[in-house]
Amino acid sequence: MQNKKQIINLASRFLILLILCVVMSFLRPDAFLTANNLRQVLLEQAPFTILISFGMSLCIISHGIDISLSSTMVLSAYLSANAFLNGKYFLGALIAIAVGGGFGALNGILISKIKVPAFIATYSVDFIALGLAYVICDGKYIYGFPDSFRALVTGELIPGLPNIALVTIVVFVILYVLTRFTNYGRGFYSIGHNATATKLSGIKADGIVCSVYIIGGLLAALTGVLYLARLNSADPSIRGTLTMDSLAASLIGGIPFSGGTGTLANTIAGAFIIVVIRNGMNILNVPTTWNQVVVGVVIVFSLFYEAFMDKMFVRLAAKNKTKEQAA
């Protein structure tokens, strides 16, 4: 029954995405349906939202949340920027990994060991990371990265597929295998469903929770490095609305705050929906101030839909149980 619900859940999200694309194709076929626009939206813009949303989704699945992802991304990008600028790619990667993993570990320790609520812990770390980024930045931007570094995003290792999309696919496959085919990954769902029962079963829940936030921090760092390559500059403004977008992608994709269920495929669907909405509103010349309003409405609709589906499957399960008892 649970698998059937997940399939319907995921299929409904891609159906919404298809409907959005059809509507945009009808309203502005000359702009939305162009090969350049579709490539830009689906293969160049969406991957950034998807990558950082993976981290948010894993936290929510394990019954948590990480508000600090975008600020960790900014700090990782800025601290590693000089190394990349000077062609020291290995050093730059080490710095980004250390910053992303370090702030992820800080979140994990606060939540799993000190028992600070996830929202409070990550909200505090968000202030620390973003504040440090502004202090270190001091109003100075770093720009002019080597073409070989920018090729991380703009290049095509596989013809027709931007490297940023290829990186996203590779990350998805790794995380999919981790969450679906390993006991460690299944622990995310077990903790999200019932943390107490998970601990009683002998699973080291605190360690798994801590590692979830480390993975989120590493994904944020990766996103930050790729943003450097795309924008050819480093400054705190690259943070944008990524934290809220990553949260929205998870919720719109059908991953409930209650945790314990949902897949990263749901995250991809949610991220695509957000990116298509923003692109569509831009094409239709709708003021950007309405972007958040529309995304918020979609989130509310998604939550109502999720509640409706939960009630429907509860009734269906009760009906099937009654039939079995009668038989």
C-alpha positions as protocol buffer text, in pm:
chain_id: "A"
residue {
  index: 1
  type: MET
  ca { x: 0 y: 0 z: 0 }
}
residue {
  index: 2
  type: GLN
  ca { x: 284 y: 238 z: 92 }
}
residue {
  index: 3
  type: ASN
  ca { x: 466 y: 172 z: -236 }
}
residue {
  index: 4
  type: LYS
  ca { x: 146 y: 233 z: -430 }
}
residue {
  index: 5
  type: LYS
  ca { x: 100 y: 564 z: -250 }
}
residue {
  index: 6
  type: GLN
  ca { x: 456 y: 671 z: -331 }
}
residue {
  index: 7
  type: ILE
  ca { x: 412 y: 586 z: -699 }
}
residue {
  index: 8
  type: ILE
  ca { x: 87 y: 785 z: -719 }
}
residue {
  index: 9
  type: ASN
  ca { x: 250 y: 1068 z: -525 }
}
residue {
  index: 10
  type: LEU
  ca { x: 545 y: 1090 z: -762 }
}
residue {
  index: 11
  type: ALA
  ca { x: 334 y: 1046 z: -1076 }
}
residue {
  index: 12
  type: SER
  ca { x: 101 y: 1326 z: -969 }
}
residue {
  index: 13
  type: ARG
  ca { x: 396 y: 1566 z: -934 }
}
residue {
  index: 14
  type: PHE
  ca { x: 523 y: 1493 z: -1283 }
}
residue {
  index: 15
  type: LEU
  ca { x: 166 y: 1532 z: -1408 }
}
residue {
  index: 16
  type: ILE
  ca { x: 156 y: 1881 z: -1251 }
}
residue {
  index: 17
  type: LEU
  ca { x: 488 y: 1956 z: -1420 }
}
residue {
  index: 18
  type: LEU
  ca { x: 350 y: 1839 z: -1755 }
}
residue {
  index: 19
  type: ILE
  ca { x: 39 y: 2055 z: -1710 }
}
residue {
  index: 20
  type: LEU
  ca { x: 254 y: 2359 z: -1631 }
}
residue {
  index: 21
  type: CYS
  ca { x: 462 y: 2300 z: -1944 }
}
residue {
  index: 22
  type: VAL
  ca { x: 147 y: 2262 z: -2158 }
}
residue {
  index: 23
  type: VAL
  ca { x: -1 y: 2583 z: -2016 }
}
residue {
  index: 24
  type: MET
  ca { x: 323 y: 2776 z: -2078 }
}
residue {
  index: 25
  type: SER
  ca { x: 348 y: 2630 z: -2426 }
}
residue {
  index: 26
  type: PHE
  ca { x: -4 y: 2756 z: -2498 }
}
residue {
  index: 27
  type: LEU
  ca { x: 55 y: 3104 z: -2352 }
}
residue {
  index: 28
  type: ARG
  ca { x: 400 y: 3168 z: -2501 }
}
residue {
  index: 29
  type: PRO
  ca { x: 494 y: 2898 z: -2752 }
}
residue {
  index: 30
  type: ASP
  ca { x: 740 y: 3135 z: -2918 }
}
residue {
  index: 31
  type: ALA
  ca { x: 942 y: 3172 z: -2597 }
}
residue {
  index: 32
  type: PHE
  ca { x: 888 y: 2870 z: -2374 }
}
residue {
  index: 33
  type: LEU
  ca { x: 913 y: 2593 z: -2633 }
}
residue {
  index: 34
  type: THR
  ca { x: 1241 y: 2708 z: -2783 }
}
residue {
  index: 35
  type: ALA
  ca { x: 1529 y: 2462 z: -2757 }
}
residue {
  index: 36
  type: ASN
  ca { x: 1745 y: 2727 z: -2591 }
}
residue {
  index: 37
  type: ASN
  ca { x: 1488 y: 2802 z: -2318 }
}
residue {
  index: 38
  type: LEU
  ca { x: 1415 y: 2436 z: -2241 }
}
residue {
  index: 39
  type: ARG
  ca { x: 1786 y: 2360 z: -2223 }
}
residue {
  index: 40
  type: GLN
  ca { x: 1846 y: 2657 z: -1996 }
}
residue {
  index: 41
  type: VAL
  ca { x: 1559 y: 2574 z: -1762 }
}
residue {
  index: 42
  type: LEU
  ca { x: 1587 y: 2195 z: -1738 }
}
residue {
  index: 43
  type: LEU
  ca { x: 1959 y: 2134 z: -1788 }
}
residue {
  index: 44
  type: GLU
  ca { x: 2129 y: 2453 z: -1667 }
}
residue {
  index: 45
  type: GLN
  ca { x: 1910 y: 2619 z: -1401 }
}
residue {
  index: 46
  type: ALA
  ca { x: 1725 y: 2329 z: -1239 }
}
residue {
  index: 47
  type: PRO
  ca { x: 2038 y: 2126 z: -1144 }
}
residue {
  index: 48
  type: PHE
  ca { x: 2148 y: 2391 z: -891 }
}
residue {
  index: 49
  type: THR
  ca { x: 1812 y: 2382 z: -716 }
}
residue {
  index: 50
  type: ILE
  ca { x: 1805 y: 2002 z: -734 }
}
residue {
  index: 51
  type: LEU
  ca { x: 2151 y: 1953 z: -582 }
}
residue {
  index: 52
  type: ILE
  ca { x: 2093 y: 2168 z: -274 }
}
residue {
  index: 53
  type: SER
  ca { x: 1737 y: 2033 z: -243 }
}
residue {
  index: 54
  type: PHE
  ca { x: 1875 y: 1680 z: -213 }
}
residue {
  index: 55
  type: GLY
  ca { x: 2037 y: 1788 z: 115 }
}
residue {
  index: 56
  type: MET
  ca { x: 1713 y: 1942 z: 241 }
}
residue {
  index: 57
  type: SER
  ca { x: 1511 y: 1635 z: 144 }
}
residue {
  index: 58
  type: LEU
  ca { x: 1741 y: 1395 z: 328 }
}
residue {
  index: 59
  type: CYS
  ca { x: 1706 y: 1607 z: 641 }
}
residue {
  index: 60
  type: ILE
  ca { x: 1325 y: 1613 z: 611 }
}
residue {
  index: 61
  type: ILE
  ca { x: 1309 y: 1238 z: 545 }
}
residue {
  index: 62
  type: SER
  ca { x: 1497 y: 1186 z: 872 }
}
residue {
  index: 63
  type: HIS
  ca { x: 1245 y: 1418 z: 1043 }
}
residue {
  index: 64
  type: GLY
  ca { x: 1465 y: 1726 z: 1044 }
}
residue {
  index: 65
  type: ILE
  ca { x: 1531 y: 2042 z: 847 }
}
residue {
  index: 66
  type: ASP
  ca { x: 1838 y: 2244 z: 746 }
}
residue {
  index: 67
  type: ILE
  ca { x: 1784 y: 2619 z: 715 }
}
residue {
  index: 68
  type: SER
  ca { x: 2159 y: 2684 z: 681 }
}
residue {
  index: 69
  type: LEU
  ca { x: 2219 y: 2517 z: 344 }
}
residue {
  index: 70
  type: SER
  ca { x: 2235 y: 2829 z: 126 }
}
residue {
  index: 71
  type: SER
  ca { x: 2457 y: 3018 z: 373 }
}
residue {
  index: 72
  type: THR
  ca { x: 2691 y: 2718 z: 396 }
}
residue {
  index: 73
  type: MET
  ca { x: 2696 y: 2721 z: 17 }
}
residue {
  index: 74
  type: VAL
  ca { x: 2793 y: 3090 z: 9 }
}
residue {
  index: 75
  type: LEU
  ca { x: 3070 y: 3055 z: 268 }
}
residue {
  index: 76
  type: SER
  ca { x: 3211 y: 2743 z: 100 }
}
residue {
  index: 77
  type: ALA
  ca { x: 3214 y: 2919 z: -235 }
}
residue {
  index: 78
  type: TYR
  ca { x: 3377 y: 3237 z: -108 }
}
residue {
  index: 79
  type: LEU
  ca { x: 3649 y: 3068 z: 99 }
}
residue {
  index: 80
  type: SER
  ca { x: 3748 y: 2837 z: -187 }
}
residue {
  index: 81
  type: ALA
  ca { x: 3722 y: 3103 z: -460 }
}
residue {
  index: 82
  type: ASN
  ca { x: 4081 y: 3231 z: -441 }
}
residue {
  index: 83
  type: ALA
  ca { x: 4221 y: 2882 z: -478 }
}
residue {
  index: 84
  type: PHE
  ca { x: 4010 y: 2818 z: -787 }
}
residue {
  index: 85
  type: LEU
  ca { x: 4098 y: 3162 z: -922 }
}
residue {
  index: 86
  type: ASN
  ca { x: 4468 y: 3073 z: -906 }
}
residue {
  index: 87
  type: GLY
  ca { x: 4421 y: 2733 z: -1064 }
}
residue {
  index: 88
  type: LYS
  ca { x: 4467 y: 2538 z: -740 }
}
residue {
  index: 89
  type: TYR
  ca { x: 4164 y: 2318 z: -795 }
}
residue {
  index: 90
  type: PHE
  ca { x: 4254 y: 2044 z: -549 }
}
residue {
  index: 91
  type: LEU
  ca { x: 4309 y: 2297 z: -269 }
}
residue {
  index: 92
  type: GLY
  ca { x: 3985 y: 2474 z: -359 }
}
residue {
  index: 93
  type: ALA
  ca { x: 3794 y: 2146 z: -346 }
}
residue {
  index: 94
  type: LEU
  ca { x: 3947 y: 2060 z: -6 }
}
residue {
  index: 95
  type: ILE
  ca { x: 3849 y: 2400 z: 136 }
}
residue {
  index: 96
  type: ALA
  ca { x: 3492 y: 2368 z: 7 }
}
residue {
  index: 97
  type: ILE
  ca { x: 3463 y: 2014 z: 147 }
}
residue {
  index: 98
  type: ALA
  ca { x: 3604 y: 2121 z: 483 }
}
residue {
  index: 99
  type: VAL
  ca { x: 3368 y: 2419 z: 515 }
}
residue {
  index: 100
  type: GLY
  ca { x: 3057 y: 2235 z: 393 }
}
residue {
  index: 101
  type: GLY
  ca { x: 3129 y: 1922 z: 591 }
}
residue {
  index: 102
  type: GLY
  ca { x: 3233 y: 2123 z: 897 }
}
residue {
  index: 103
  type: PHE
  ca { x: 2916 y: 2328 z: 917 }
}
residue {
  index: 104
  type: GLY
  ca { x: 2711 y: 2018 z: 843 }
}
residue {
  index: 105
  type: ALA
  ca { x: 2885 y: 1842 z: 1131 }
}
residue {
  index: 106
  type: LEU
  ca { x: 2816 y: 2140 z: 1358 }
}
residue {
  index: 107
  type: ASN
  ca { x: 2446 y: 2112 z: 1274 }
}
residue {
  index: 108
  type: GLY
  ca { x: 2454 y: 1738 z: 1328 }
}
residue {
  index: 109
  type: ILE
  ca { x: 2624 y: 1761 z: 1669 }
}
residue {
  index: 110
  type: LEU
  ca { x: 2386 y: 2032 z: 1789 }
}
residue {
  index: 111
  type: ILE
  ca { x: 2086 y: 1824 z: 1684 }
}
residue {
  index: 112
  type: SER
  ca { x: 2193 y: 1467 z: 1762 }
}
residue {
  index: 113
  type: LYS
  ca { x: 2415 y: 1515 z: 2066 }
}
residue {
  index: 114
  type: ILE
  ca { x: 2302 y: 1837 z: 2236 }
}
residue {
  index: 115
  type: LYS
  ca { x: 1940 y: 1776 z: 2131 }
}
residue {
  index: 116
  type: VAL
  ca { x: 1876 y: 2126 z: 1999 }
}
residue {
  index: 117
  type: PRO
  ca { x: 1565 y: 2125 z: 1774 }
}
residue {
  index: 118
  type: ALA
  ca { x: 1670 y: 2107 z: 1409 }
}
residue {
  index: 119
  type: PHE
  ca { x: 1506 y: 2435 z: 1310 }
}
residue {
  index: 120
  type: ILE
  ca { x: 1672 y: 2630 z: 1594 }
}
residue {
  index: 121
  type: ALA
  ca { x: 2013 y: 2469 z: 1542 }
}
residue {
  index: 122
  type: THR
  ca { x: 2029 y: 2521 z: 1166 }
}
residue {
  index: 123
  type: TYR
  ca { x: 1876 y: 2868 z: 1189 }
}
residue {
  index: 124
  type: SER
  ca { x: 2155 y: 2968 z: 1428 }
}
residue {
  index: 125
  type: VAL
  ca { x: 2423 y: 2814 z: 1206 }
}
residue {
  index: 126
  type: ASP
  ca { x: 2268 y: 2996 z: 910 }
}
residue {
  index: 127
  type: PHE
  ca { x: 2336 y: 3329 z: 1081 }
}
residue {
  index: 128
  type: ILE
  ca { x: 2692 y: 3224 z: 1163 }
}
residue {
  index: 129
  type: ALA
  ca { x: 2776 y: 3107 z: 810 }
}
residue {
  index: 130
  type: LEU
  ca { x: 2619 y: 3403 z: 631 }
}
residue {
  index: 131
  type: GLY
  ca { x: 2767 y: 3650 z: 881 }
}
residue {
  index: 132
  type: LEU
  ca { x: 3115 y: 3507 z: 830 }
}
residue {
  index: 133
  type: ALA
  ca { x: 3068 y: 3525 z: 452 }
}
residue {
  index: 134
  type: TYR
  ca { x: 2987 y: 3897 z: 471 }
}
residue {
  index: 135
  type: VAL
  ca { x: 3272 y: 3965 z: 715 }
}
residue {
  index: 136
  type: ILE
  ca { x: 3527 y: 3783 z: 497 }
}
residue {
  index: 137
  type: CYS
  ca { x: 3385 y: 3930 z: 178 }
}
residue {
  index: 138
  type: ASP
  ca { x: 3404 y: 4287 z: 314 }
}
residue {
  index: 139
  type: GLY
  ca { x: 3228 y: 4419 z: 4 }
}
residue {
  index: 140
  type: LYS
  ca { x: 3487 y: 4269 z: -233 }
}
residue {
  index: 141
  type: TYR
  ca { x: 3390 y: 4031 z: -509 }
}
residue {
  index: 142
  type: ILE
  ca { x: 3614 y: 3762 z: -657 }
}
residue {
  index: 143
  type: TYR
  ca { x: 3577 y: 3717 z: -1031 }
}
residue {
  index: 144
  type: GLY
  ca { x: 3758 y: 3617 z: -1349 }
}
residue {
  index: 145
  type: PHE
  ca { x: 3794 y: 3241 z: -1298 }
}
residue {
  index: 146
  type: PRO
  ca { x: 3992 y: 3031 z: -1550 }
}
residue {
  index: 147
  type: ASP
  ca { x: 3802 y: 2886 z: -1844 }
}
residue {
  index: 148
  type: SER
  ca { x: 3906 y: 2536 z: -1738 }
}
residue {
  index: 149
  type: PHE
  ca { x: 3728 y: 2591 z: -1405 }
}
residue {
  index: 150
  type: ARG
  ca { x: 3419 y: 2740 z: -1565 }
}
residue {
  index: 151
  type: ALA
  ca { x: 3400 y: 2434 z: -1791 }
}
residue {
  index: 152
  type: LEU
  ca { x: 3276 y: 2246 z: -1483 }
}
residue {
  index: 153
  type: VAL
  ca { x: 2938 y: 2395 z: -1565 }
}
residue {
  index: 154
  type: THR
  ca { x: 2957 y: 2535 z: -1917 }
}
residue {
  index: 155
  type: GLY
  ca { x: 3143 y: 2239 z: -2071 }
}
residue {
  index: 156
  type: GLU
  ca { x: 2996 y: 1917 z: -2210 }
}
residue {
  index: 157
  type: LEU
  ca { x: 3173 y: 1592 z: -2133 }
}
residue {
  index: 158
  type: ILE
  ca { x: 2880 y: 1421 z: -2306 }
}
residue {
  index: 159
  type: PRO
  ca { x: 2771 y: 1614 z: -2619 }
}
residue {
  index: 160
  type: GLY
  ca { x: 2437 y: 1788 z: -2564 }
}
residue {
  index: 161
  type: LEU
  ca { x: 2444 y: 1738 z: -2185 }
}
residue {
  index: 162
  type: PRO
  ca { x: 2590 y: 2025 z: -1977 }
}
residue {
  index: 163
  type: ASN
  ca { x: 2837 y: 1912 z: -1713 }
}
residue {
  index: 164
  type: ILE
  ca { x: 2620 y: 2056 z: -1435 }
}
residue {
  index: 165
  type: ALA
  ca { x: 2338 y: 1823 z: -1542 }
}
residue {
  index: 166
  type: LEU
  ca { x: 2581 y: 1530 z: -1559 }
}
residue {
  index: 167
  type: VAL
  ca { x: 2706 y: 1604 z: -1205 }
}
residue {
  index: 168
  type: THR
  ca { x: 2347 y: 1616 z: -1080 }
}
residue {
  index: 169
  type: ILE
  ca { x: 2267 y: 1280 z: -1240 }
}
residue {
  index: 170
  type: VAL
  ca { x: 2577 y: 1120 z: -1084 }
}
residue {
  index: 171
  type: VAL
  ca { x: 2491 y: 1261 z: -739 }
}
residue {
  index: 172
  type: PHE
  ca { x: 2132 y: 1139 z: -774 }
}
residue {
  index: 173
  type: VAL
  ca { x: 2242 y: 785 z: -864 }
}
residue {
  index: 174
  type: ILE
  ca { x: 2483 y: 772 z: -568 }
}
residue {
  index: 175
  type: LEU
  ca { x: 2221 y: 899 z: -323 }
}
residue {
  index: 176
  type: TYR
  ca { x: 1951 y: 676 z: -471 }
}
residue {
  index: 177
  type: VAL
  ca { x: 2164 y: 364 z: -422 }
}
residue {
  index: 178
  type: LEU
  ca { x: 2259 y: 483 z: -74 }
}
residue {
  index: 179
  type: THR
  ca { x: 1901 y: 544 z: 42 }
}
residue {
  index: 180
  type: ARG
  ca { x: 1732 y: 248 z: -126 }
}
residue {
  index: 181
  type: PHE
  ca { x: 1987 y: -34 z: -115 }
}
residue {
  index: 182
  type: THR
  ca { x: 2196 y: 14 z: 200 }
}
residue {
  index: 183
  type: ASN
  ca { x: 2106 y: -37 z: 565 }
}
residue {
  index: 184
  type: TYR
  ca { x: 2268 y: 296 z: 640 }
}
residue {
  index: 185
  type: GLY
  ca { x: 2044 y: 479 z: 393 }
}
residue {
  index: 186
  type: ARG
  ca { x: 1733 y: 297 z: 510 }
}
residue {
  index: 187
  type: GLY
  ca { x: 1820 y: 430 z: 853 }
}
residue {
  index: 188
  type: PHE
  ca { x: 1719 y: 779 z: 732 }
}
residue {
  index: 189
  type: TYR
  ca { x: 1364 y: 654 z: 679 }
}
residue {
  index: 190
  type: SER
  ca { x: 1359 y: 451 z: 998 }
}
residue {
  index: 191
  type: ILE
  ca { x: 1463 y: 753 z: 1206 }
}
residue {
  index: 192
  type: GLY
  ca { x: 1211 y: 974 z: 1030 }
}
residue {
  index: 193
  type: HIS
  ca { x: 934 y: 724 z: 1091 }
}
residue {
  index: 194
  type: ASN
  ca { x: 1015 y: 647 z: 1455 }
}
residue {
  index: 195
  type: ALA
  ca { x: 1346 y: 760 z: 1604 }
}
residue {
  index: 196
  type: THR
  ca { x: 1283 y: 595 z: 1942 }
}
residue {
  index: 197
  type: ALA
  ca { x: 1210 y: 254 z: 1793 }
}
residue {
  index: 198
  type: THR
  ca { x: 1517 y: 289 z: 1570 }
}
residue {
  index: 199
  type: LYS
  ca { x: 1742 y: 346 z: 1871 }
}
residue {
  index: 200
  type: LEU
  ca { x: 1587 y: 55 z: 2060 }
}
residue {
  index: 201
  type: SER
  ca { x: 1656 y: -173 z: 1763 }
}
residue {
  index: 202
  type: GLY
  ca { x: 2029 y: -111 z: 1809 }
}
residue {
  index: 203
  type: ILE
  ca { x: 2082 y: 131 z: 1521 }
}
residue {
  index: 204
  type: LYS
  ca { x: 2314 y: 422 z: 1602 }
}
residue {
  index: 205
  type: ALA
  ca { x: 2055 y: 686 z: 1525 }
}
residue {
  index: 206
  type: ASP
  ca { x: 2257 y: 983 z: 1653 }
}
residue {
  index: 207
  type: GLY
  ca { x: 2544 y: 903 z: 1419 }
}
residue {
  index: 208
  type: ILE
  ca { x: 2312 y: 867 z: 1122 }
}
residue {
  index: 209
  type: VAL
  ca { x: 2139 y: 1197 z: 1199 }
}
residue {
  index: 210
  type: CYS
  ca { x: 2474 y: 1373 z: 1225 }
}
residue {
  index: 211
  type: SER
  ca { x: 2586 y: 1224 z: 893 }
}
residue {
  index: 212
  type: VAL
  ca { x: 2267 y: 1340 z: 720 }
}
residue {
  index: 213
  type: TYR
  ca { x: 2357 y: 1703 z: 797 }
}
residue {
  index: 214
  type: ILE
  ca { x: 2716 y: 1646 z: 690 }
}
residue {
  index: 215
  type: ILE
  ca { x: 2590 y: 1517 z: 354 }
}
residue {
  index: 216
  type: GLY
  ca { x: 2367 y: 1826 z: 330 }
}
residue {
  index: 217
  type: GLY
  ca { x: 2665 y: 2051 z: 399 }
}
residue {
  index: 218
  type: LEU
  ca { x: 2876 y: 1876 z: 135 }
}
residue {
  index: 219
  type: LEU
  ca { x: 2598 y: 1911 z: -123 }
}
residue {
  index: 220
  type: ALA
  ca { x: 2572 y: 2281 z: -35 }
}
residue {
  index: 221
  type: ALA
  ca { x: 2948 y: 2318 z: -85 }
}
residue {
  index: 222
  type: LEU
  ca { x: 2930 y: 2140 z: -421 }
}
residue {
  index: 223
  type: THR
  ca { x: 2647 y: 2369 z: -529 }
}
residue {
  index: 224
  type: GLY
  ca { x: 2851 y: 2671 z: -423 }
}
residue {
  index: 225
  type: VAL
  ca { x: 3155 y: 2567 z: -626 }
}
residue {
  index: 226
  type: LEU
  ca { x: 2938 y: 2506 z: -932 }
}
residue {
  index: 227
  type: TYR
  ca { x: 2777 y: 2847 z: -885 }
}
residue {
  index: 228
  type: LEU
  ca { x: 3123 y: 3005 z: -891 }
}
residue {
  index: 229
  type: ALA
  ca { x: 3188 y: 2840 z: -1224 }
}
residue {
  index: 230
  type: ARG
  ca { x: 2855 y: 2947 z: -1368 }
}
residue {
  index: 231
  type: LEU
  ca { x: 2847 y: 3310 z: -1249 }
}
residue {
  index: 232
  type: ASN
  ca { x: 3223 y: 3367 z: -1280 }
}
residue {
  index: 233
  type: SER
  ca { x: 3214 y: 3559 z: -951 }
}
residue {
  index: 234
  type: ALA
  ca { x: 3187 y: 3506 z: -577 }
}
residue {
  index: 235
  type: ASP
  ca { x: 2971 y: 3719 z: -353 }
}
residue {
  index: 236
  type: PRO
  ca { x: 2714 y: 3654 z: -78 }
}
residue {
  index: 237
  type: SER
  ca { x: 2424 y: 3750 z: -305 }
}
residue {
  index: 238
  type: ILE
  ca { x: 2441 y: 3410 z: -480 }
}
residue {
  index: 239
  type: ARG
  ca { x: 2246 y: 3281 z: -179 }
}
residue {
  index: 240
  type: GLY
  ca { x: 1925 y: 3421 z: -328 }
}
residue {
  index: 241
  type: THR
  ca { x: 1617 y: 3220 z: -236 }
}
residue {
  index: 242
  type: LEU
  ca { x: 1788 y: 2881 z: -246 }
}
residue {
  index: 243
  type: THR
  ca { x: 1703 y: 2781 z: 111 }
}
residue {
  index: 244
  type: MET
  ca { x: 1333 y: 2843 z: 56 }
}
residue {
  index: 245
  type: ASP
  ca { x: 1349 y: 2690 z: -291 }
}
residue {
  index: 246
  type: SER
  ca { x: 1510 y: 2373 z: -155 }
}
residue {
  index: 247
  type: LEU
  ca { x: 1242 y: 2352 z: 113 }
}
residue {
  index: 248
  type: ALA
  ca { x: 970 y: 2420 z: -142 }
}
residue {
  index: 249
  type: ALA
  ca { x: 1110 y: 2159 z: -382 }
}
residue {
  index: 250
  type: SER
  ca { x: 1089 y: 1895 z: -108 }
}
residue {
  index: 251
  type: LEU
  ca { x: 738 y: 1987 z: 1 }
}
residue {
  index: 252
  type: ILE
  ca { x: 598 y: 2040 z: -349 }
}
residue {
  index: 253
  type: GLY
  ca { x: 766 y: 1716 z: -455 }
}
residue {
  index: 254
  type: GLY
  ca { x: 566 y: 1532 z: -190 }
}
residue {
  index: 255
  type: ILE
  ca { x: 811 y: 1475 z: 95 }
}
residue {
  index: 256
  type: PRO
  ca { x: 610 y: 1538 z: 416 }
}
residue {
  index: 257
  type: PHE
  ca { x: 749 y: 1720 z: 718 }
}
residue {
  index: 258
  type: SER
  ca { x: 656 y: 1420 z: 929 }
}
residue {
  index: 259
  type: GLY
  ca { x: 951 y: 1235 z: 774 }
}
residue {
  index: 260
  type: GLY
  ca { x: 1005 y: 868 z: 707 }
}
residue {
  index: 261
  type: THR
  ca { x: 885 y: 868 z: 348 }
}
residue {
  index: 262
  type: GLY
  ca { x: 950 y: 1021 z: 7 }
}
residue {
  index: 263
  type: THR
  ca { x: 1226 y: 978 z: -251 }
}
residue {
  index: 264
  type: LEU
  ca { x: 1481 y: 1201 z: -418 }
}
residue {
  index: 265
  type: ALA
  ca { x: 1282 y: 1160 z: -740 }
}
residue {
  index: 266
  type: ASN
  ca { x: 1010 y: 1359 z: -562 }
}
residue {
  index: 267
  type: THR
  ca { x: 1269 y: 1629 z: -498 }
}
residue {
  index: 268
  type: ILE
  ca { x: 1360 y: 1644 z: -866 }
}
residue {
  index: 269
  type: ALA
  ca { x: 994 y: 1680 z: -964 }
}
residue {
  index: 270
  type: GLY
  ca { x: 943 y: 1957 z: -707 }
}
residue {
  index: 271
  type: ALA
  ca { x: 1255 y: 2143 z: -821 }
}
residue {
  index: 272
  type: PHE
  ca { x: 1147 y: 2124 z: -1186 }
}
residue {
  index: 273
  type: ILE
  ca { x: 804 y: 2263 z: -1092 }
}
residue {
  index: 274
  type: ILE
  ca { x: 960 y: 2562 z: -913 }
}
residue {
  index: 275
  type: VAL
  ca { x: 1204 y: 2637 z: -1195 }
}
residue {
  index: 276
  type: VAL
  ca { x: 932 y: 2612 z: -1461 }
}
residue {
  index: 277
  type: ILE
  ca { x: 705 y: 2844 z: -1259 }
}
residue {
  index: 278
  type: ARG
  ca { x: 980 y: 3105 z: -1223 }
}
residue {
  index: 279
  type: ASN
  ca { x: 1077 y: 3077 z: -1588 }
}
residue {
  index: 280
  type: GLY
  ca { x: 714 y: 3099 z: -1698 }
}
residue {
  index: 281
  type: MET
  ca { x: 648 y: 3410 z: -1492 }
}
residue {
  index: 282
  type: ASN
  ca { x: 961 y: 3570 z: -1633 }
}
residue {
  index: 283
  type: ILE
  ca { x: 853 y: 3492 z: -1989 }
}
residue {
  index: 284
  type: LEU
  ca { x: 506 y: 3634 z: -1918 }
}
residue {
  index: 285
  type: ASN
  ca { x: 669 y: 3950 z: -1776 }
}
residue {
  index: 286
  type: VAL
  ca { x: 504 y: 3898 z: -1436 }
}
residue {
  index: 287
  type: PRO
  ca { x: 679 y: 4111 z: -1168 }
}
residue {
  index: 288
  type: THR
  ca { x: 935 y: 3906 z: -976 }
}
residue {
  index: 289
  type: THR
  ca { x: 769 y: 4011 z: -650 }
}
residue {
  index: 290
  type: TRP
  ca { x: 489 y: 3765 z: -737 }
}
residue {
  index: 291
  type: ASN
  ca { x: 729 y: 3470 z: -760 }
}
residue {
  index: 292
  type: GLN
  ca { x: 722 y: 3390 z: -392 }
}
residue {
  index: 293
  type: VAL
  ca { x: 344 y: 3432 z: -379 }
}
residue {
  index: 294
  type: VAL
  ca { x: 289 y: 3177 z: -654 }
}
residue {
  index: 295
  type: VAL
  ca { x: 541 y: 2929 z: -509 }
}
residue {
  index: 296
  type: GLY
  ca { x: 372 y: 2968 z: -169 }
}
residue {
  index: 297
  type: VAL
  ca { x: 32 y: 2895 z: -320 }
}
residue {
  index: 298
  type: VAL
  ca { x: 172 y: 2582 z: -487 }
}
residue {
  index: 299
  type: ILE
  ca { x: 317 y: 2467 z: -154 }
}
residue {
  index: 300
  type: VAL
  ca { x: -20 y: 2513 z: 19 }
}
residue {
  index: 301
  type: PHE
  ca { x: -193 y: 2324 z: -261 }
}
residue {
  index: 302
  type: SER
  ca { x: 65 y: 2046 z: -230 }
}
residue {
  index: 303
  type: LEU
  ca { x: 7 y: 2019 z: 146 }
}
residue {
  index: 304
  type: PHE
  ca { x: -370 y: 2001 z: 99 }
}
residue {
  index: 305
  type: TYR
  ca { x: -323 y: 1735 z: -168 }
}
residue {
  index: 306
  type: GLU
  ca { x: -92 y: 1537 z: 61 }
}
residue {
  index: 307
  type: ALA
  ca { x: -346 y: 1549 z: 345 }
}
residue {
  index: 308
  type: PHE
  ca { x: -622 y: 1437 z: 108 }
}
residue {
  index: 309
  type: MET
  ca { x: -413 y: 1145 z: -18 }
}
residue {
  index: 310
  type: ASP
  ca { x: -327 y: 1038 z: 337 }
}
residue {
  index: 311
  type: LYS
  ca { x: -696 y: 1027 z: 434 }
}
residue {
  index: 312
  type: MET
  ca { x: -787 y: 842 z: 116 }
}
residue {
  index: 313
  type: PHE
  ca { x: -526 y: 570 z: 172 }
}
residue {
  index: 314
  type: VAL
  ca { x: -623 y: 536 z: 541 }
}
residue {
  index: 315
  type: ARG
  ca { x: -985 y: 477 z: 436 }
}
residue {
  index: 316
  type: LEU
  ca { x: -877 y: 237 z: 163 }
}
residue {
  index: 317
  type: ALA
  ca { x: -660 y: 40 z: 407 }
}
residue {
  index: 318
  type: ALA
  ca { x: -947 y: 22 z: 657 }
}
residue {
  index: 319
  type: LYS
  ca { x: -1184 y: -94 z: 383 }
}
residue {
  index: 320
  type: ASN
  ca { x: -945 y: -368 z: 271 }
}
residue {
  index: 321
  type: LYS
  ca { x: -897 y: -481 z: 630 }
}
residue {
  index: 322
  type: THR
  ca { x: -1274 y: -506 z: 677 }
}
residue {
  index: 323
  type: LYS
  ca { x: -1303 y: -718 z: 363 }
}
residue {
  index: 324
  type: GLU
  ca { x: -1024 y: -951 z: 482 }
}
residue {
  index: 325
  type: GLN
  ca { x: -1192 y: -995 z: 820 }
}
residue {
  index: 326
  type: ALA
  ca { x: -1526 y: -1066 z: 654 }
}
residue {
  index: 327
  type: ALA
  ca { x: -1365 y: -1330 z: 433 }
}
